[in-house]
Amino acid sequence: MNKPRPFNHQPIYIDARRERLEQVEQRARQELGLVPQSAYVPSDLHGVFSAAQKQRRKGRGLLLWSLPMLLGVLLVILASVLLIAFSKQ
């Protein structure tokens, strides 16, 4: 009788959490000296240079822009309400 074909599961989707966990484990092993350090790992450079690019930092300048704009809009609304309230008298 023939043996059945062995199970070979290859994931379709990437599990980013598992990859990060493996990277953390690998770094810990390297720091403890259990595994020699590798010279170059492309995934270590992911996101390193994005801090220098203004278009990549979306949301950081939002508060600086929105606070004066919000105050201006509130002042215009307050002025229009006061103008309407005092003009009827």
PDB file of N, CA, C and O in Angstrom:
ATOM      1  N   MET A   1       0.836  -1.174   0.000  1.00  0.00           N
ATOM      2  CA  MET A   1       0.000   0.000   0.000  1.00  0.00           C
ATOM      3  C   MET A   1       0.890   1.248   0.000  1.00  0.00           C
ATOM      4  O   MET A   1       1.877   1.310   0.732  1.00  0.00           O
ATOM      5  N   ASN A   2       0.536   2.239  -0.822  1.00  0.00           N
ATOM      6  CA  ASN A   2       1.311   3.472  -0.939  1.00  0.00           C
ATOM      7  C   ASN A   2       1.061   4.389   0.253  1.00  0.00           C
ATOM      8  O   ASN A   2      -0.031   4.419   0.820  1.00  0.00           O
ATOM      9  N   LYS A   3       2.114   5.145   0.622  1.00  0.00           N
ATOM     10  CA  LYS A   3       1.967   6.136   1.692  1.00  0.00           C
ATOM     11  C   LYS A   3       1.222   7.349   1.140  1.00  0.00           C
ATOM     12  O   LYS A   3       1.382   7.690  -0.032  1.00  0.00           O
ATOM     13  N   PRO A   4       0.421   7.995   1.961  1.00  0.00           N
ATOM     14  CA  PRO A   4      -0.241   9.208   1.487  1.00  0.00           C
ATOM     15  C   PRO A   4       0.767  10.350   1.332  1.00  0.00           C
ATOM     16  O   PRO A   4       1.830  10.364   1.954  1.00  0.00           O
ATOM     17  N   ARG A   5       0.405  11.268   0.514  1.00  0.00           N
ATOM     18  CA  ARG A   5       1.272  12.415   0.277  1.00  0.00           C
ATOM     19  C   ARG A   5       1.402  13.220   1.584  1.00  0.00           C
ATOM     20  O   ARG A   5       0.399  13.450   2.259  1.00  0.00           O
ATOM     21  N   PRO A   6       2.631  13.652   1.951  1.00  0.00           N
ATOM     22  CA  PRO A   6       2.793  14.408   3.203  1.00  0.00           C
ATOM     23  C   PRO A   6       2.160  15.801   3.103  1.00  0.00           C
ATOM     24  O   PRO A   6       2.089  16.396   2.027  1.00  0.00           O
ATOM     25  N   PHE A   7       1.708  16.296   4.242  1.00  0.00           N
ATOM     26  CA  PHE A   7       1.062  17.608   4.305  1.00  0.00           C
ATOM     27  C   PHE A   7       2.127  18.695   4.202  1.00  0.00           C
ATOM     28  O   PHE A   7       3.110  18.677   4.942  1.00  0.00           O
ATOM     29  N   ASN A   8       1.933  19.635   3.291  1.00  0.00           N
ATOM     30  CA  ASN A   8       2.862  20.732   3.110  1.00  0.00           C
ATOM     31  C   ASN A   8       2.058  22.024   3.014  1.00  0.00           C
ATOM     32  O   ASN A   8       1.528  22.357   1.954  1.00  0.00           O
ATOM     33  N   HIS A   9       1.971  22.744   4.123  1.00  0.00           N
ATOM     34  CA  HIS A   9       1.182  23.979   4.160  1.00  0.00           C
ATOM     35  C   HIS A   9       2.081  25.169   3.869  1.00  0.00           C
ATOM     36  O   HIS A   9       3.074  25.396   4.561  1.00  0.00           O
ATOM     37  N   GLN A  10       1.727  25.918   2.850  1.00  0.00           N
ATOM     38  CA  GLN A  10       2.425  27.156   2.540  1.00  0.00           C
ATOM     39  C   GLN A  10       1.408  28.282   2.654  1.00  0.00           C
ATOM     40  O   GLN A  10       0.431  28.308   1.906  1.00  0.00           O
ATOM     41  N   PRO A  11       1.623  29.211   3.578  1.00  0.00           N
ATOM     42  CA  PRO A  11       0.619  30.257   3.802  1.00  0.00           C
ATOM     43  C   PRO A  11       0.478  31.179   2.591  1.00  0.00           C
ATOM     44  O   PRO A  11       1.460  31.504   1.924  1.00  0.00           O
ATOM     45  N   ILE A  12      -0.741  31.588   2.327  1.00  0.00           N
ATOM     46  CA  ILE A  12      -1.030  32.483   1.223  1.00  0.00           C
ATOM     47  C   ILE A  12      -0.794  33.924   1.651  1.00  0.00           C
ATOM     48  O   ILE A  12      -0.237  34.722   0.898  1.00  0.00           O
ATOM     49  N   TYR A  13      -1.219  34.246   2.854  1.00  0.00           N
ATOM     50  CA  TYR A  13      -1.106  35.607   3.358  1.00  0.00           C
ATOM     51  C   TYR A  13       0.081  35.708   4.307  1.00  0.00           C
ATOM     52  O   TYR A  13       0.453  34.729   4.953  1.00  0.00           O
ATOM     53  N   ILE A  14       0.668  36.884   4.387  1.00  0.00           N
ATOM     54  CA  ILE A  14       1.839  37.106   5.232  1.00  0.00           C
ATOM     55  C   ILE A  14       1.361  37.507   6.626  1.00  0.00           C
ATOM     56  O   ILE A  14       0.489  38.363   6.771  1.00  0.00           O
ATOM     57  N   ASP A  15       1.936  36.886   7.636  1.00  0.00           N
ATOM     58  CA  ASP A  15       1.626  37.228   9.014  1.00  0.00           C
ATOM     59  C   ASP A  15       2.720  38.165   9.520  1.00  0.00           C
ATOM     60  O   ASP A  15       3.798  37.713   9.904  1.00  0.00           O
ATOM     61  N   ALA A  16       2.442  39.474   9.521  1.00  0.00           N
ATOM     62  CA  ALA A  16       3.448  40.469   9.903  1.00  0.00           C
ATOM     63  C   ALA A  16       3.831  40.327  11.369  1.00  0.00           C
ATOM     64  O   ALA A  16       4.984  40.565  11.730  1.00  0.00           O
ATOM     65  N   ARG A  17       2.893  39.948  12.208  1.00  0.00           N
ATOM     66  CA  ARG A  17       3.180  39.781  13.631  1.00  0.00           C
ATOM     67  C   ARG A  17       4.197  38.679  13.855  1.00  0.00           C
ATOM     68  O   ARG A  17       5.121  38.818  14.656  1.00  0.00           O
ATOM     69  N   ARG A  18       4.015  37.599  13.144  1.00  0.00           N
ATOM     70  CA  ARG A  18       4.942  36.464  13.279  1.00  0.00           C
ATOM     71  C   ARG A  18       6.332  36.851  12.776  1.00  0.00           C
ATOM     72  O   ARG A  18       7.338  36.482  13.382  1.00  0.00           O
ATOM     73  N   GLU A  19       6.389  37.593  11.670  1.00  0.00           N
ATOM     74  CA  GLU A  19       7.688  38.017  11.142  1.00  0.00           C
ATOM     75  C   GLU A  19       8.407  38.935  12.120  1.00  0.00           C
ATOM     76  O   GLU A  19       9.613  38.802  12.323  1.00  0.00           O
ATOM     77  N   ARG A  20       7.665  39.881  12.737  1.00  0.00           N
ATOM     78  CA  ARG A  20       8.284  40.769  13.723  1.00  0.00           C
ATOM     79  C   ARG A  20       8.781  39.988  14.927  1.00  0.00           C
ATOM     80  O   ARG A  20       9.853  40.273  15.461  1.00  0.00           O
ATOM     81  N   LEU A  21       7.996  38.999  15.355  1.00  0.00           N
ATOM     82  CA  LEU A  21       8.404  38.170  16.486  1.00  0.00           C
ATOM     83  C   LEU A  21       9.678  37.393  16.163  1.00  0.00           C
ATOM     84  O   LEU A  21      10.566  37.273  17.007  1.00  0.00           O
ATOM     85  N   GLU A  22       9.767  36.869  14.945  1.00  0.00           N
ATOM     86  CA  GLU A  22      10.978  36.152  14.537  1.00  0.00           C
ATOM     87  C   GLU A  22      12.180  37.092  14.485  1.00  0.00           C
ATOM     88  O   GLU A  22      13.287  36.700  14.853  1.00  0.00           O
ATOM     89  N   GLN A  23      11.972  38.331  14.031  1.00  0.00           N
ATOM     90  CA  GLN A  23      13.069  39.298  13.999  1.00  0.00           C
ATOM     91  C   GLN A  23      13.539  39.643  15.406  1.00  0.00           C
ATOM     92  O   GLN A  23      14.740  39.765  15.647  1.00  0.00           O
ATOM     93  N   VAL A  24      12.601  39.802  16.339  1.00  0.00           N
ATOM     94  CA  VAL A  24      12.964  40.100  17.725  1.00  0.00           C
ATOM     95  C   VAL A  24      13.741  38.937  18.331  1.00  0.00           C
ATOM     96  O   VAL A  24      14.739  39.139  19.023  1.00  0.00           O
ATOM     97  N   GLU A  25      13.279  37.725  18.066  1.00  0.00           N
ATOM     98  CA  GLU A  25      13.988  36.544  18.574  1.00  0.00           C
ATOM     99  C   GLU A  25      15.390  36.462  17.982  1.00  0.00           C
ATOM    100  O   GLU A  25      16.348  36.146  18.689  1.00  0.00           O
ATOM    101  N   GLN A  26      15.512  36.743  16.699  1.00  0.00           N
ATOM    102  CA  GLN A  26      16.819  36.683  16.042  1.00  0.00           C
ATOM    103  C   GLN A  26      17.773  37.724  16.633  1.00  0.00           C
ATOM    104  O   GLN A  26      18.943  37.426  16.871  1.00  0.00           O
ATOM    105  N   ARG A  27      17.276  38.948  16.871  1.00  0.00           N
ATOM    106  CA  ARG A  27      18.120  39.981  17.477  1.00  0.00           C
ATOM    107  C   ARG A  27      18.546  39.592  18.887  1.00  0.00           C
ATOM    108  O   ARG A  27      19.685  39.834  19.287  1.00  0.00           O
ATOM    109  N   ALA A  28      17.630  38.990  19.636  1.00  0.00           N
ATOM    110  CA  ALA A  28      17.963  38.572  20.995  1.00  0.00           C
ATOM    111  C   ALA A  28      19.044  37.487  20.965  1.00  0.00           C
ATOM    112  O   ALA A  28      19.968  37.500  21.778  1.00  0.00           O
ATOM    113  N   ARG A  29      18.920  36.554  20.027  1.00  0.00           N
ATOM    114  CA  ARG A  29      19.947  35.515  19.906  1.00  0.00           C
ATOM    115  C   ARG A  29      21.301  36.117  19.540  1.00  0.00           C
ATOM    116  O   ARG A  29      22.335  35.690  20.054  1.00  0.00           O
ATOM    117  N   GLN A  30      21.291  37.115  18.648  1.00  0.00           N
ATOM    118  CA  GLN A  30      22.539  37.762  18.251  1.00  0.00           C
ATOM    119  C   GLN A  30      23.159  38.521  19.414  1.00  0.00           C
ATOM    120  O   GLN A  30      24.377  38.498  19.588  1.00  0.00           O
ATOM    121  N   GLU A  31      22.326  39.203  20.221  1.00  0.00           N
ATOM    122  CA  GLU A  31      22.848  39.950  21.358  1.00  0.00           C
ATOM    123  C   GLU A  31      23.422  39.025  22.428  1.00  0.00           C
ATOM    124  O   GLU A  31      24.379  39.377  23.117  1.00  0.00           O
ATOM    125  N   LEU A  32      22.836  37.852  22.558  1.00  0.00           N
ATOM    126  CA  LEU A  32      23.350  36.883  23.530  1.00  0.00           C
ATOM    127  C   LEU A  32      24.565  36.133  23.001  1.00  0.00           C
ATOM    128  O   LEU A  32      25.243  35.435  23.755  1.00  0.00           O
ATOM    129  N   GLY A  33      24.841  36.275  21.713  1.00  0.00           N
ATOM    130  CA  GLY A  33      25.998  35.619  21.123  1.00  0.00           C
ATOM    131  C   GLY A  33      25.738  34.188  20.704  1.00  0.00           C
ATOM    132  O   GLY A  33      26.684  33.446  20.439  1.00  0.00           O
ATOM    133  N   LEU A  34      24.482  33.781  20.637  1.00  0.00           N
ATOM    134  CA  LEU A  34      24.155  32.420  20.231  1.00  0.00           C
ATOM    135  C   LEU A  34      24.278  32.234  18.720  1.00  0.00           C
ATOM    136  O   LEU A  34      24.587  31.139  18.251  1.00  0.00           O
ATOM    137  N   VAL A  35      24.037  33.297  17.962  1.00  0.00           N
ATOM    138  CA  VAL A  35      24.097  33.243  16.507  1.00  0.00           C
ATOM    139  C   VAL A  35      24.997  34.394  16.048  1.00  0.00           C
ATOM    140  O   VAL A  35      24.846  35.512  16.541  1.00  0.00           O
ATOM    141  N   PRO A  36      25.923  34.153  15.123  1.00  0.00           N
ATOM    142  CA  PRO A  36      26.757  35.256  14.647  1.00  0.00           C
ATOM    143  C   PRO A  36      25.914  36.291  13.901  1.00  0.00           C
ATOM    144  O   PRO A  36      24.939  35.943  13.235  1.00  0.00           O
ATOM    145  N   GLN A  37      26.295  37.560  14.017  1.00  0.00           N
ATOM    146  CA  GLN A  37      25.538  38.622  13.378  1.00  0.00           C
ATOM    147  C   GLN A  37      25.688  38.552  11.863  1.00  0.00           C
ATOM    148  O   GLN A  37      26.771  38.298  11.337  1.00  0.00           O
ATOM    149  N   SER A  38      24.588  38.780  11.188  1.00  0.00           N
ATOM    150  CA  SER A  38      24.642  38.819   9.731  1.00  0.00           C
ATOM    151  C   SER A  38      25.070  40.210   9.292  1.00  0.00           C
ATOM    152  O   SER A  38      24.834  41.190   9.999  1.00  0.00           O
ATOM    153  N   ALA A  39      25.692  40.296   8.141  1.00  0.00           N
ATOM    154  CA  ALA A  39      26.235  41.565   7.684  1.00  0.00           C
ATOM    155  C   ALA A  39      25.133  42.514   7.201  1.00  0.00           C
ATOM    156  O   ALA A  39      25.200  43.714   7.467  1.00  0.00           O
ATOM    157  N   TYR A  40      24.128  42.001   6.501  1.00  0.00           N
ATOM    158  CA  TYR A  40      23.122  42.864   5.909  1.00  0.00           C
ATOM    159  C   TYR A  40      21.777  42.159   5.885  1.00  0.00           C
ATOM    160  O   TYR A  40      21.654  41.037   5.395  1.00  0.00           O
ATOM    161  N   VAL A  41      20.780  42.834   6.419  1.00  0.00           N
ATOM    162  CA  VAL A  41      19.407  42.333   6.361  1.00  0.00           C
ATOM    163  C   VAL A  41      18.548  43.466   5.808  1.00  0.00           C
ATOM    164  O   VAL A  41      18.397  44.495   6.466  1.00  0.00           O
ATOM    165  N   PRO A  42      17.981  43.298   4.611  1.00  0.00           N
ATOM    166  CA  PRO A  42      17.218  44.384   3.995  1.00  0.00           C
ATOM    167  C   PRO A  42      16.023  44.840   4.833  1.00  0.00           C
ATOM    168  O   PRO A  42      15.669  46.018   4.798  1.00  0.00           O
ATOM    169  N   SER A  43      15.400  43.939   5.580  1.00  0.00           N
ATOM    170  CA  SER A  43      14.219  44.325   6.350  1.00  0.00           C
ATOM    171  C   SER A  43      14.567  45.250   7.514  1.00  0.00           C
ATOM    172  O   SER A  43      13.674  45.899   8.059  1.00  0.00           O
ATOM    173  N   ASP A  44      15.838  45.329   7.911  1.00  0.00           N
ATOM    174  CA  ASP A  44      16.233  46.249   8.979  1.00  0.00           C
ATOM    175  C   ASP A  44      16.162  47.704   8.534  1.00  0.00           C
ATOM    176  O   ASP A  44      16.046  48.602   9.368  1.00  0.00           O
ATOM    177  N   LEU A  45      16.230  47.943   7.233  1.00  0.00           N
ATOM    178  CA  LEU A  45      16.204  49.297   6.704  1.00  0.00           C
ATOM    179  C   LEU A  45      14.796  49.803   6.415  1.00  0.00           C
ATOM    180  O   LEU A  45      14.628  50.950   6.000  1.00  0.00           O
ATOM    181  N   HIS A  46      13.788  48.972   6.626  1.00  0.00           N
ATOM    182  CA  HIS A  46      12.413  49.352   6.306  1.00  0.00           C
ATOM    183  C   HIS A  46      11.967  50.507   7.202  1.00  0.00           C
ATOM    184  O   HIS A  46      11.918  50.363   8.424  1.00  0.00           O
ATOM    185  N   GLY A  47      11.645  51.645   6.601  1.00  0.00           N
ATOM    186  CA  GLY A  47      11.126  52.786   7.333  1.00  0.00           C
ATOM    187  C   GLY A  47      12.169  53.676   7.971  1.00  0.00           C
ATOM    188  O   GLY A  47      11.801  54.622   8.669  1.00  0.00           O
ATOM    189  N   VAL A  48      13.445  53.424   7.770  1.00  0.00           N
ATOM    190  CA  VAL A  48      14.485  54.216   8.414  1.00  0.00           C
ATOM    191  C   VAL A  48      14.547  55.615   7.836  1.00  0.00           C
ATOM    192  O   VAL A  48      14.719  56.581   8.580  1.00  0.00           O
ATOM    193  N   PHE A  49      14.412  55.743   6.535  1.00  0.00           N
ATOM    194  CA  PHE A  49      14.571  57.027   5.882  1.00  0.00           C
ATOM    195  C   PHE A  49      13.264  57.802   5.744  1.00  0.00           C
ATOM    196  O   PHE A  49      13.276  58.944   5.285  1.00  0.00           O
ATOM    197  N   SER A  50      12.147  57.209   6.129  1.00  0.00           N
ATOM    198  CA  SER A  50      10.869  57.890   5.939  1.00  0.00           C
ATOM    199  C   SER A  50      10.705  59.069   6.887  1.00  0.00           C
ATOM    200  O   SER A  50       9.891  59.950   6.612  1.00  0.00           O
ATOM    201  N   ALA A  51      11.446  59.123   7.996  1.00  0.00           N
ATOM    202  CA  ALA A  51      11.336  60.250   8.915  1.00  0.00           C
ATOM    203  C   ALA A  51      11.872  61.530   8.292  1.00  0.00           C
ATOM    204  O   ALA A  51      11.471  62.621   8.697  1.00  0.00           O
ATOM    205  N   ALA A  52      12.759  61.425   7.328  1.00  0.00           N
ATOM    206  CA  ALA A  52      13.348  62.598   6.699  1.00  0.00           C
ATOM    207  C   ALA A  52      12.489  63.137   5.556  1.00  0.00           C
ATOM    208  O   ALA A  52      12.755  64.227   5.050  1.00  0.00           O
ATOM    209  N   GLN A  53      11.486  62.407   5.153  1.00  0.00           N
ATOM    210  CA  GLN A  53      10.664  62.811   4.023  1.00  0.00           C
ATOM    211  C   GLN A  53       9.386  63.475   4.525  1.00  0.00           C
ATOM    212  O   GLN A  53       8.617  62.866   5.269  1.00  0.00           O
ATOM    213  N   LYS A  54       9.162  64.705   4.125  1.00  0.00           N
ATOM    214  CA  LYS A  54       8.005  65.453   4.623  1.00  0.00           C
ATOM    215  C   LYS A  54       6.687  64.838   4.172  1.00  0.00           C
ATOM    216  O   LYS A  54       5.714  64.843   4.926  1.00  0.00           O
ATOM    217  N   GLN A  55       6.643  64.312   2.959  1.00  0.00           N
ATOM    218  CA  GLN A  55       5.392  63.746   2.475  1.00  0.00           C
ATOM    219  C   GLN A  55       5.031  62.459   3.207  1.00  0.00           C
ATOM    220  O   GLN A  55       3.873  62.044   3.166  1.00  0.00           O
ATOM    221  N   ARG A  56       5.995  61.811   3.882  1.00  0.00           N
ATOM    222  CA  ARG A  56       5.720  60.598   4.628  1.00  0.00           C
ATOM    223  C   ARG A  56       5.214  60.902   6.031  1.00  0.00           C
ATOM    224  O   ARG A  56       4.596  60.042   6.660  1.00  0.00           O
ATOM    225  N   ARG A  57       5.458  62.090   6.528  1.00  0.00           N
ATOM    226  CA  ARG A  57       5.025  62.456   7.867  1.00  0.00           C
ATOM    227  C   ARG A  57       3.692  63.183   7.766  1.00  0.00           C
ATOM    228  O   ARG A  57       3.642  64.399   7.952  1.00  0.00           O
ATOM    229  N   LYS A  58       2.632  62.477   7.481  1.00  0.00           N
ATOM    230  CA  LYS A  58       1.321  63.088   7.268  1.00  0.00           C
ATOM    231  C   LYS A  58       0.695  63.462   8.576  1.00  0.00           C
ATOM    232  O   LYS A  58       0.848  62.359   9.099  1.00  0.00           O
ATOM    233  N   GLY A  59       0.275  63.971   9.241  1.00  0.00           N
ATOM    234  CA  GLY A  59      -0.395  64.159  10.484  1.00  0.00           C
ATOM    235  C   GLY A  59       0.379  64.944  11.499  1.00  0.00           C
ATOM    236  O   GLY A  59      -0.203  65.401  12.483  1.00  0.00           O
ATOM    237  N   ARG A  60       1.686  65.127  11.305  1.00  0.00           N
ATOM    238  CA  ARG A  60       2.466  65.832  12.318  1.00  0.00           C
ATOM    239  C   ARG A  60       2.182  67.331  12.286  1.00  0.00           C
ATOM    240  O   ARG A  60       2.101  67.956  13.344  1.00  0.00           O
ATOM    241  N   GLY A  61       2.029  67.926  11.104  1.00  0.00           N
ATOM    242  CA  GLY A  61       1.779  69.351  11.013  1.00  0.00           C
ATOM    243  C   GLY A  61       0.302  69.691  11.047  1.00  0.00           C
ATOM    244  O   GLY A  61      -0.058  70.862  10.927  1.00  0.00           O
ATOM    245  N   LEU A  62      -0.549  68.718  11.205  1.00  0.00           N
ATOM    246  CA  LEU A  62      -1.979  68.939  11.172  1.00  0.00           C
ATOM    247  C   LEU A  62      -2.428  69.803  12.337  1.00  0.00           C
ATOM    248  O   LEU A  62      -3.255  70.695  12.147  1.00  0.00           O
ATOM    249  N   LEU A  63      -1.916  69.570  13.525  1.00  0.00           N
ATOM    250  CA  LEU A  63      -2.325  70.334  14.694  1.00  0.00           C
ATOM    251  C   LEU A  63      -1.879  71.780  14.568  1.00  0.00           C
ATOM    252  O   LEU A  63      -2.622  72.683  14.952  1.00  0.00           O
ATOM    253  N   LEU A  64      -0.694  72.022  14.044  1.00  0.00           N
ATOM    254  CA  LEU A  64      -0.198  73.378  13.887  1.00  0.00           C
ATOM    255  C   LEU A  64      -1.022  74.163  12.881  1.00  0.00           C
ATOM    256  O   LEU A  64      -1.155  75.381  13.002  1.00  0.00           O
ATOM    257  N   TRP A  65      -1.570  73.483  11.900  1.00  0.00           N
ATOM    258  CA  TRP A  65      -2.384  74.139  10.899  1.00  0.00           C
ATOM    259  C   TRP A  65      -3.820  74.285  11.369  1.00  0.00           C
ATOM    260  O   TRP A  65      -4.447  75.315  11.120  1.00  0.00           O
ATOM    261  N   SER A  66      -4.349  73.282  12.041  1.00  0.00           N
ATOM    262  CA  SER A  66      -5.767  73.270  12.357  1.00  0.00           C
ATOM    263  C   SER A  66      -6.115  74.151  13.545  1.00  0.00           C
ATOM    264  O   SER A  66      -7.240  74.646  13.610  1.00  0.00           O
ATOM    265  N   LEU A  67      -5.219  74.368  14.477  1.00  0.00           N
ATOM    266  CA  LEU A  67      -5.532  75.183  15.643  1.00  0.00           C
ATOM    267  C   LEU A  67      -5.790  76.645  15.257  1.00  0.00           C
ATOM    268  O   LEU A  67      -6.817  77.186  15.667  1.00  0.00           O
ATOM    269  N   PRO A  68      -4.922  77.308  14.496  1.00  0.00           N
ATOM    270  CA  PRO A  68      -5.250  78.686  14.091  1.00  0.00           C
ATOM    271  C   PRO A  68      -6.500  78.758  13.195  1.00  0.00           C
ATOM    272  O   PRO A  68      -7.282  79.704  13.283  1.00  0.00           O
ATOM    273  N   MET A  69      -6.670  77.756  12.343  1.00  0.00           N
ATOM    274  CA  MET A  69      -7.845  77.746  11.475  1.00  0.00           C
ATOM    275  C   MET A  69      -9.119  77.592  12.302  1.00  0.00           C
ATOM    276  O   MET A  69     -10.119  78.256  12.030  1.00  0.00           O
ATOM    277  N   LEU A  70      -9.090  76.732  13.295  1.00  0.00           N
ATOM    278  CA  LEU A  70     -10.242  76.514  14.163  1.00  0.00           C
ATOM    279  C   LEU A  70     -10.563  77.790  14.946  1.00  0.00           C
ATOM    280  O   LEU A  70     -11.729  78.167  15.067  1.00  0.00           O
ATOM    281  N   LEU A  71      -9.544  78.446  15.470  1.00  0.00           N
ATOM    282  CA  LEU A  71      -9.775  79.695  16.199  1.00  0.00           C
ATOM    283  C   LEU A  71     -10.345  80.769  15.279  1.00  0.00           C
ATOM    284  O   LEU A  71     -11.236  81.516  15.683  1.00  0.00           O
ATOM    285  N   GLY A  72      -9.850  80.854  14.063  1.00  0.00           N
ATOM    286  CA  GLY A  72     -10.376  81.825  13.103  1.00  0.00           C
ATOM    287  C   GLY A  72     -11.835  81.576  12.777  1.00  0.00           C
ATOM    288  O   GLY A  72     -12.633  82.512  12.727  1.00  0.00           O
ATOM    289  N   VAL A  73     -12.184  80.333  12.557  1.00  0.00           N
ATOM    290  CA  VAL A  73     -13.575  79.988  12.239  1.00  0.00           C
ATOM    291  C   VAL A  73     -14.473  80.302  13.428  1.00  0.00           C
ATOM    292  O   VAL A  73     -15.568  80.835  13.249  1.00  0.00           O
ATOM    293  N   LEU A  74     -14.026  79.982  14.637  1.00  0.00           N
ATOM    294  CA  LEU A  74     -14.822  80.283  15.824  1.00  0.00           C
ATOM    295  C   LEU A  74     -15.010  81.791  16.011  1.00  0.00           C
ATOM    296  O   LEU A  74     -16.092  82.234  16.396  1.00  0.00           O
ATOM    297  N   LEU A  75     -13.979  82.575  15.745  1.00  0.00           N
ATOM    298  CA  LEU A  75     -14.108  84.028  15.856  1.00  0.00           C
ATOM    299  C   LEU A  75     -15.078  84.586  14.822  1.00  0.00           C
ATOM    300  O   LEU A  75     -15.852  85.492  15.130  1.00  0.00           O
ATOM    301  N   VAL A  76     -15.049  84.066  13.615  1.00  0.00           N
ATOM    302  CA  VAL A  76     -15.979  84.514  12.575  1.00  0.00           C
ATOM    303  C   VAL A  76     -17.409  84.160  12.961  1.00  0.00           C
ATOM    304  O   VAL A  76     -18.314  84.978  12.793  1.00  0.00           O
ATOM    305  N   ILE A  77     -17.621  82.966  13.470  1.00  0.00           N
ATOM    306  CA  ILE A  77     -18.971  82.556  13.900  1.00  0.00           C
ATOM    307  C   ILE A  77     -19.442  83.419  15.061  1.00  0.00           C
ATOM    308  O   ILE A  77     -20.584  83.879  15.075  1.00  0.00           O
ATOM    309  N   LEU A  78     -18.561  83.641  16.039  1.00  0.00           N
ATOM    310  CA  LEU A  78     -18.918  84.472  17.190  1.00  0.00           C
ATOM    311  C   LEU A  78     -19.233  85.903  16.752  1.00  0.00           C
ATOM    312  O   LEU A  78     -20.191  86.499  17.243  1.00  0.00           O
ATOM    313  N   ALA A  79     -18.443  86.458  15.839  1.00  0.00           N
ATOM    314  CA  ALA A  79     -18.682  87.815  15.357  1.00  0.00           C
ATOM    315  C   ALA A  79     -20.007  87.894  14.614  1.00  0.00           C
ATOM    316  O   ALA A  79     -20.745  88.866  14.775  1.00  0.00           O
ATOM    317  N   SER A  80     -20.321  86.890  13.802  1.00  0.00           N
ATOM    318  CA  SER A  80     -21.587  86.923  13.060  1.00  0.00           C
ATOM    319  C   SER A  80     -22.782  86.773  13.999  1.00  0.00           C
ATOM    320  O   SER A  80     -23.817  87.401  13.776  1.00  0.00           O
ATOM    321  N   VAL A  81     -22.661  85.961  15.035  1.00  0.00           N
ATOM    322  CA  VAL A  81     -23.754  85.808  16.015  1.00  0.00           C
ATOM    323  C   VAL A  81     -23.960  87.114  16.774  1.00  0.00           C
ATOM    324  O   VAL A  81     -25.094  87.553  16.966  1.00  0.00           O
ATOM    325  N   LEU A  82     -22.869  87.731  17.204  1.00  0.00           N
ATOM    326  CA  LEU A  82     -22.983  89.007  17.917  1.00  0.00           C
ATOM    327  C   LEU A  82     -23.533  90.102  17.004  1.00  0.00           C
ATOM    328  O   LEU A  82     -24.329  90.927  17.454  1.00  0.00           O
ATOM    329  N   LEU A  83     -23.136  90.129  15.756  1.00  0.00           N
ATOM    330  CA  LEU A  83     -23.643  91.114  14.809  1.00  0.00           C
ATOM    331  C   LEU A  83     -25.148  90.961  14.603  1.00  0.00           C
ATOM    332  O   LEU A  83     -25.890  91.943  14.573  1.00  0.00           O
ATOM    333  N   ILE A  84     -25.578  89.713  14.463  1.00  0.00           N
ATOM    334  CA  ILE A  84     -27.015  89.456  14.277  1.00  0.00           C
ATOM    335  C   ILE A  84     -27.782  89.812  15.546  1.00  0.00           C
ATOM    336  O   ILE A  84     -28.865  90.390  15.464  1.00  0.00           O
ATOM    337  N   ALA A  85     -27.239  89.476  16.725  1.00  0.00           N
ATOM    338  CA  ALA A  85     -27.933  89.723  17.983  1.00  0.00           C
ATOM    339  C   ALA A  85     -28.076  91.215  18.265  1.00  0.00           C
ATOM    340  O   ALA A  85     -29.127  91.652  18.732  1.00  0.00           O
ATOM    341  N   PHE A  86     -27.030  92.008  17.990  1.00  0.00           N
ATOM    342  CA  PHE A  86     -27.085  93.432  18.295  1.00  0.00           C
ATOM    343  C   PHE A  86     -27.709  94.264  17.185  1.00  0.00           C
ATOM    344  O   PHE A  86     -28.087  95.411  17.422  1.00  0.00           O
ATOM    345  N   SER A  87     -27.825  93.721  15.991  1.00  0.00           N
ATOM    346  CA  SER A  87     -28.410  94.484  14.902  1.00  0.00           C
ATOM    347  C   SER A  87     -29.944  94.511  14.991  1.00  0.00           C
ATOM    348  O   SER A  87     -30.562  95.397  14.400  1.00  0.00           O
ATOM    349  N   LYS A  88     -30.573  93.578  15.703  1.00  0.00           N
ATOM    350  CA  LYS A  88     -32.023  93.518  15.818  1.00  0.00           C
ATOM    351  C   LYS A  88     -32.531  94.497  16.876  1.00  0.00           C
ATOM    352  O   LYS A  88     -33.732  94.762  16.932  1.00  0.00           O
ATOM    353  N   GLN A  89     -31.668  95.026  17.695  1.00  0.00           N
ATOM    354  CA  GLN A  89     -32.133  95.929  18.754  1.00  0.00           C
ATOM    355  C   GLN A  89     -32.361  97.307  18.296  1.00  0.00           C
ATOM    356  O   GLN A  89     -32.752  98.164  19.088  1.00  0.00           O
TER     357      GLN A  89
END
